[in-house]
Amino acid sequence: MTTHALPTHEAPFTLHHGDCSDVPATLPADSFDCSVEDPPAGIGFMGKPWDSYKSYQPRTPRGVEVQSGLKLLGFDAWERGFVAFMVEAHVAKLRVLKPGAFVLTWALPKTADLAGLALRLAGFEVQDSIVHLFGQGMAKAGDLGKKIDKMLGAEREVTGAKSVASDRWSEVGRAMV
């Protein structure tokens, strides 16, 4: 087994741990060339409070303004809170980015439109988007092959039966095969 010693020189970066709306205020203006980020998705992931914005209370006048405007437009509470939070974080970041700097921010497909809206409302110009397409296996609603056969009127050969605890469900299951 070979081991390698870690370099002893100072790292070429500094990691700042803290709230993304607070840390930029501690940094010099116009000091970053870009921001690459993975913010919360805004969907209440696994019930985690850090990803739930349904009852978000804005911390800045801009956040209050954004949340109020989105309410007038009929946005849901979680959408208003998510966008207000993202706007506040982006406004704080805008001060530390150099002119012409870019932001690469991740978002779920469900919230990508809201993340883009937040960037625009914070003062950024959205020029390009990168899309990450990913599959999650077979659709959970049913067997696509069976649906196509049914649509074409084709009959499927019954190759076996599943047993279940209830006769009622057995009958339903047999009718679906």
N, C-alpha and C positions, 0 to 999 in steps of 0.2 A: 504494500500500500504506500503510495507516494503522497506526501503532504506538501503543501505550498504555503509559504509564509505570506501573510497579507502585507501589502506595501505599507510602509510607515510614514510616507509623505502625506501631507494634508489633502483631503478630498477637494476636487475642483468645484464643489457645490456646497451649499448650506441647506439643510432641511429645517423648515420652520413648521412646528407642530402647533396647530391652533385652529380657531374658527376662520373660515375663508372670508368672512365679512370683517374680521378684526385685524388679522395679521398684515394685510396690505398697508394699513395705516402706520405700521412700525417700519416700513421699508421706504427707501428713497424714491422719489418720483422719477419717471422715465428711466427705469433701471433694468427692465426686462425686455428681451426681444420676442418672447412668445410665452404662451400659457398652454400647457397640455394638461388636461384635467379630466377627472372621472367623478363628477358630482353625484349626489344622491339622485336616484331615478324618479322620485316623487310619487311612488305608487304604494307606499306603506308596506314595503317588502317584509314579509313574514311578521307583520305587526310591529316592526321596529319603529320607535318614536323618531329616530333621526331621519327617517324616510317618509314621514307622514306630515302633510301640510294642510290638512283639513281645518285645523284651528290655528294656523300660523298667524302670529301678530307681527306685522312689519316693525322694524327697528329704526327706519329712517323715513323722512318725509316722502322721498321718492317711492319707497315701498308702499306706503299708505296710498299715495296717488295711483300707483299701478293697480293695487288691489281694488280700490274703489272703482276705477275705470272698467276693470274686467267684470266687476259685479253688475255694472250697468249694461254690459254686453251679454250678460246671462251665463257667464262661466260658472262652473261648479266651485264649491268652496275649496276643494283640494287643488284645483287648477289655479285659482286665484292665489292661494298660499304658495304653491310651488313657483309660479312665475314671479311673485313678489320677492320671495327668497332669492331666486336666481338673479333677478335684477339688482338687488342689494349687493350680492356677492360680485357681480360683474362690474357695477359702478365702482366698488372699492378697488377692484383689480385694474380698471381702466386708468387710474391715476399712476400706477407703477409701470405700465407698459409704455415702451418707446413709441413715438409716432411711426406708423406703418407696421407695428407688431401684429402678430396673428394669434388667434385663439383656436385650439383644436379641443373641442369639448364633446364628450361622449353622452349619448342619450339613448334610452330605449325607443323602439319604433313608436310605442304608445305616447311618449312624451317628447319626441323629437321636435314636433311643431311648437310645443310650449317652450322648449329650450331655445329654439331659434327666435321666437317672439321675445323672450327675455333678453337675448343678446341685442336685438334691435332696440328694445325699449331702454336698454342701458347705454346706448349710444354707439354700438358697434355696427359696422356694415357687413352684412352676410353676403359673401361672394360665391362661395362654393360649399358643397356638402359632400361628405363621404358616406356612402351607405354600406352597412355591414349586413349582408343577407345571411341568415342562418336557419337551418331546418331543425325541427324538434321531433322528427320521427312521424309515424302514422297519425293522421288526424284522429282525435279522440272520439269523434262523433260516430264513427262506424268504419266498416271495411269498404274501401272505395271499389274494389273488385266486385263485391256483392251488389253495390249500388248500380254499377254499370250494367251488370248482368240483368238486374231487375228492370232497368230503363230499356234494355234491348229485348226484354221478354224471354231471356235465356233461363233455362232451369239448371240449377246446380245439383250435382250428385251429392247425396247425403253420405258422408264417409264415417260418421260416428255421432254419438250424442253425448252431451254433457249432463251429468247428474247434478241436481241442486237440491237444497234442503226442502223446498216446498213444491207440492204438486202443481200449484198455480203457476209458479215460475217455470216449471218443467214444460207445461203446456204452452206458455208464451215462448219459451226457448225453441220448442219444436216447430211452432208456427213461423218463427223467423228464419229457420235453417233453409 
